[in-house]
Amino acid sequence: MTVAAQPTLTIDALGKKCPIPIIMLAEQINFVPLNAIVAVLADDPAAYTDVPAWCRLKSHPHVGTYELPGGGWEIHVRRNY
């Protein structure tokens, strides 16, 4: 797995169905500094598209999505405001 930047915060949403990963991200993104990376670990297939869609809706850049060795993804979001 190639990672663009080291996350400041990792949210473990493995085993949780959407919209829980997005709710967890929305609740915690303001606790990291501006321009910091938040990683969301998720294995619900809906999260693969829903987290980047939330990023577009909320104007936080979706940095990348990386496959996890055990299944699921590590989705990186940069805090924009």
N, C-alpha and C positions, 0 to 999 in steps of 0.2 A: 504494500500500500504506500503510495507516494502522498505525502501530506504537504499542503501549501504552506501552512503556518501552524505553530503550536497553539492549541486552544488555551484560553485563559480559564474557561469553565467547560466541563463536560457534563451533560445531562443524560443520565442513563434512563432511557424510555424503552429499553428492550422488554418485550413481552406485553407492552401496553398498546392498545388499539387507538387509532386516531379517533377523536382529536386530542387525546391526552398528550402525545409528544408536543403538539403545537401549544397547548395550554401551559405545559411545563416551560417551554421556551419563552412564551409571552410573559410568564410570571418572573422569570429569572434574568432575562437579557439586560434589564436596567441595572443589575448588580455588577456588571463588568464595565471597565473603562471604555470610552468612545474608541472605536476602531479595533477593539479586541475581538477575538474569535470565540464563538460559542460552538461547541460540538454537540450535536444531538445524536445519540446512539439509538437507533430504531430498527425494528425488524418487521413492522406492519407495512405491507406493500403500499398502502395509501400514503404513508409518511414520505415515501420516495418522491412523490409529486406534490403532496400537500405542504411540506415544509418550504420548498422553493416557491410555491405559490403564495404562501404567507409572507415570505421575504419580499416578493414583488408588491404585494398589497401594502405592506408596512414600510417599504423603502429601506430595508436592510439588505445589503448584498448577500446573495447566495454564493459563497466562495467555491464550494465544490462538494461532491458526494463521492465517498470512498467506500468500497465494499469491505465488510468485516470478514475475517477468515472463518468465523463460526456462523455466518449468515447475518444478513441485515446490512446496515449502512452507518457510516459516520458522516453526518451532514454538517458542514461548516457554514456558519452565518457570521457576518461581520456587523457589529453594532454600529449603526450610522448616526444615531441621535440619542 
